[in-house]
Amino acid sequence: MLYAHEVILNELAQGLRPTAEGVEWFEGLSEDDRRKVLHALVLFCGQARACEGDVAESIARSGIRPTHTPAVMLTKWRFGMEGLPAYELTKSFRLLVALFSIADTRRRTLHCAGGCGHEWHNLSDPPRDAT
């Protein structure tokens, strides 16, 4: 069974929930919970097999500038974004959601196209309550 935040992150990655809604949800969390969500996103990116070749597209999709700290860190393939100052967390979230989306889309296309048993790839109609 997936935790609520895992469902939300997968809905964002799969385009089942708008990014703006995800950002609003993320910004409504406590700082500690935002850091935990970023840590989960880093793990999800790894599980989805994100690669350095995905970085430029994830920066472009995220809407953050390539000069912002989270983008610079990702360009160097550094993922310690949950350790950044609080004012960088939303940028990190947007960037990691984009990276996760790119990697997960590739994974679903290459490895799960004929169907799979991954609970996160078989989400029902998304619930609208993001709590």
Secondary structure, DSSP 4 states (H G I P E B T S, - for coil): ---HHHHHHHHHHTTSS-HHHHHHHHHTS-HHHHHHHHHHHHHHHHHTT--GGGHHHHHHHHT--TTSHHHHHHHTT---GGGS-GGGHHHHHHHHHHHHHHHHHHHHHHHSTT----GGGS--SPPS---
